Amino acid sequence: RAIAKRPVRAWWACTRWQRGMDCSFDLRLFYILLCVAWGLTAAVLLCLTFAPLRSRRPTGSARRCLLLGATSALLNSLDAILYVNFGNPVWQVDSGYGAQLLASIGSIFLSAAVLVFVHAWCDIASVLGKLGSSGPSERWSPRRWLSLIRRTATVILVVQTPMALLYSVSDYGWAPKFDTIAAAYMAWLAISLVGLLSAISALMLLFARGQVGDGKAEQSFRRVTLLNFLEQVLFDICWTLSGALYLSSAYNELGSVQATVFSLNFLLQWLMHIQLVFFFTMCDLDDPLYSQESYVNLLSGGCPSEGGQQGSAIGMAGTAPEEPVKQLPLSSDGADAAAAGAA
């Protein structure tokens, strides 16, 4: 209600920060709230990374994901501060600060965080899962699933980088036409965030439910995978609702509808940041998603559990097995990560 106030005078009497034919959406207040929300989100991510909130701080992939997410949130907060103080909300600008400049760059860091998480997940899945062989007849074997998941996440980051950089300057008068850039960028976001990430999360869930055992570590692995899938479902629902409202005839007329669309777009970005917090707070301290030592130990062979399930001994990282465990072939990503961790 503070953002979308009671309708006032006709649209031509609106100030430059008011939106809607009824002038009821206060865009400046919205960006001030954005600044606070993103600042708090960055603080949570940084505290989880550096502050002694748990007896052991995250290392390895968890630490990199949290730092990348915190960087993205900080850039979003700084973008809101600069836009409120130096931006021109009326039209494309030749000077001053253009909207979404730093926020678009922040999306690259967020995509990198997703890539780091997905690759770490695939490395762990390659050991916990029942991979078997991958002969010519096994076109959709679990090993191929993991390869497809890795490559898709990599493609998202590779394409997102130039698209985000192009969109970051779309608010300036010297840039290509805003409508063209915005349409192309929104189409790409629909393909990547809704299409590709939905496919990835579904494949990850199918793998975790069908290819992983029932030990303690496997249960933790499945919980994180299920959380990722549920977050993606919520993301898709919010995206669909936001798109429907944006394309409706009421969008230009009612400031309350614009306020709802802007709020949903913030929620979409915020969900992708805050899920990193839930991912790593759900993990045990010795979980390979949280601890680099356990991660390297698992990829290097791990320890057999008492029940004979390979992944259940993740919490015993650092304890040498009495007999060598057969090493599953690692992907190049997993091998590089193990070598880096050992160094």
N, C-alpha and C positions, 0 to 999 in steps of 0.2 A: 504494500500500500504506500510505502514511503517513496518507492520508485515510480509506480504508476498512480499518480494522484487523480483527484476528481477532475473531469474535463473542464478546461478554461475557455478562453476566447477562440475565435476561428483560427485556422492554421496559419494565415499570413501574419498573425500577431505573435507567433511562436518566437522564442529566443533561439539562438543558434544551438543550444544544448537540448532543446525540447524536440521530441519526436512524436509522430502521429498527427493526423488531421486535427485531433482534439488537444494537441500539445501536452499530453498527459504523461509522457515518458521522459523522465529527467536523466539524460544520458550521462551528465557529469557526475551525478550522485552514484549512478551505476558503476562508473569507472573508479570512483573513490572506494566503493565497497569491494571492487575487484582487487584493488591494491592491497587492502587489508587481508582479504581471503587468500590471495596467493602468497603474501608474506607469511601468514600463519602456516600455510601448507609447506613452504620452503623450510620454515623453522622446525616443523615436525620431522621432515626428512633429514635435516642436518643433525637434529638431536638424536635420532635413531642411529645415525652413522657415527657420530663422535662422542656423544654424551654417554656416561656409564649407566644407561637405563637398564641394561641387563648385565649379568656378570661377565659376559664376553661380547665384545663388539663384533659387528659383521665384518667379514673379510672376503676377498676374492670378488666373485660375481655380484654378491649381495651389496658389497660396498660400492662397486662401480655403478650398479643400477640406482642406488639411493642418491649418489652424488650427481648422476646425470639427471635424475628426476628433480633434485633440489635446484640444479642449475636452470632447468626449464621453468620451474615455479618462480625463481628469482627474476628471470627475464620477463615473465608475464607480469609480475608485480611492478618492475621498473617500467615496463611498457605503459601500464596504466598511469603511473605517476607522471611520466613525460607527456602523455597525451592530454591529461587534465591541465597541465601547466603550459604546454607549448603547442598543443595540437589545434587543428582547425576542423571542427566536426561538420562544417557546411559542405565542403566539396574538396576535390583534389587540391593539394597545396604545392606551391613552388618553394616555400621556405617553411621553417618551423619543423614540427615533428609529425610524421605521418602515422596514422593508426596501424597497429599490428606489426610494426617494424621489428621490434625485439621479440614480440610474442611469436611471430612466424619463425624466427631463428630458434626460439626455445622449443618449437615443435620438432626440430631436428635432433636436439638433445633427448627429447622424450622418445623419439623413434629409435635412437641409439640404445636407450635404456631397455626398450622392448626387445631389441635384437640381442643384447647381452643376456637377458633373462631367458629368451627362447633357446639360444645356443647352449646355455648352462643346463636348461631343462632337458634338451636332447642328449647331451653328454651323459647325464644321470640316467635318463630313460634307456640309453643304449646298454647300460650295465644292469639295471634293475629289470628290464624287459626280457621276454623270452624271444630273442631275435631269430635264432636259428640261421639257416642259410638263406642266401638270396640269389637263387638260380634263375635262369631265363624264364622258367615257367611261373615263378612267383612274382608276377608283375606288380602286385600291390602288397608285398611283404612288409612287415613292421619296419624293417631297415629302410625300405624305400619311403615309408611314411615319414620317418625322421629326416631323411634327406630332403623331402619335399617341404617339410615345415621349416627347416633351416634356410633353404633357398628362397622361400616366399618371404620370410622375415628380412632377409638380406635385400631382396628386390624392393621392399617397402622403403627401407632406409635410403637406398641408392636413388630412387625416383623422388622420394620426399624432399631430399636436399635441394635440388635445383628448383622444384616447384615451390617450396617454402621461400627460398631466396627471391624468386620472381614475385611472389605475392607480398613479400615484405616491403617492396617499393611501390606497390600498386596505388597507394594513396597520394603519390606525388604526381604533379602535373606533367613532368617530363617522362614518366613511365608510360608503357603501353596502356591502351584504354582499360579503365578499371573493370568495366562489365565483362570484357573478354577474359582478363586474368582471373577475376573472381569465379566466372563460370567454369573455366578450366580447372582451377584449384578445387572448387567444391565437387566437381565430377571426380577428380582424383581422390579426394577424401572419402567419397562414397565408395569408390572401388576398393581403396586400401583399408580404411577403418571399419567399414561395414562388411564388404565382400571378403577380402583376403583375411583379415583378422578373425572374422567369424568362422571361416573355413579352418584356419589354424587352430583356434580354440576347440572346435568340434573334433578335429583329428587328435589333438592332445588328449581330450577326454576319452575318446574311444580307445586310444592306446593305453591310457592309465587304467581303464576299467577292464580291458581284455588281455593285456600283455604283461601286467605287473602282478606279483604275488600278494600275500596277505600279511607280511611282516610289519613291524612297527614303522620302519622307514618307508615302506611302500604305502602304508596308510597315510602318513604325512605327505608323501608325494601326491597321492590322489586328492587329498584335501586342497592342496594348493592348486592343482589342476582344475578341480571342480569350482573353486573360487574364481579362477580366471574365466571359466566358461560362463558362470552366472553373471559376472561383471560385463562380459561381452553381450549377453542377452539384454541386460539393462541398458547398455550403451546403444544397442540397435533400436530398442523401443524409444528411447529419448531422441535419437537421431530421426527416426520416422516421424515422431510427433513434431519435432522442430521444423522439419522440412514441410510437413503438411500446413503448419501455421504460417510459415514464410511464403508459401505459394498461394495462400488464401487471399481473397479480396479484402479481408478485414485487416491484413497486415499494415497497409499504408494508412488506413483510416483510424485505427485504434492504437493509441500508445500502449495500452495494457497488453495487446497482442505482441507488439514489438518487445516489450519488457519480458514477456514470457519466452520469446524466441532467444533473446540475448541471455536470459538466465539458463535456459536449457543448453545453450552452446557452452556456457561456463561449466555447467554440470558435466557435460561430456568430457571436457578437458580435465576437470578435477578428478573424475572417476579414474582416468588413466594414471594420474599421479598418486592418488591415495591407495590404489590397489597395490602399489609397491610396498607401502607400509604394512598392509595386511599380509602380503606374501611372506615377508621376512619376520613378522612378529608371530606368525603361525608356526614357524619352523623351530625345532629344537636347536639348542646351541651347537650340537654336533651334527646337525643336518648338513649335507653337502651343498645345499642351496644357500646356507648361511655361513658355513665355515670352509675356508679354502683348504685347510689341512684335511678335513674329511673328504672334500671334493677330490683332491689329488690322490688321497689314499684309496678312494673308491675306484677312480679311473686306473690306478696302478695295480689293482687286483683286489683290494679290500680284504675283509675277513669273513670266513664262513660263519653263519649263525649257528646256534645250538640246534635249531630245527632244520638246518640244511638250506635255509633260504639266504641267498647271497646278500640281499640288500638290508637285512635286519640287523646287521652288525655295523651299520654306519656310525653308531654312537661309540664304537670301539676303535675309532680312528687312532692310528699310531701303534696299535698292538699287532705285532707280526704274527701271521698265521703259522701253525705248526707245519702244514704242508702247503706247497704253492698252489694257488688257485689258477685255473685256466683263464688266461686273459682274452677277453673278447676283443675283436678288432675295433680300434677306435677310429673315429673320423678324424680328418685333419684338424678340425676345430678342437676336438677333445684332446688330441695329442698335443697340440700347441698349448692348450690351457694347462695340461698336466705338467708340461715342461716348464712353463712360466711359473707355476706354483712351486715346483720343486726348487727352482732357482731362487 
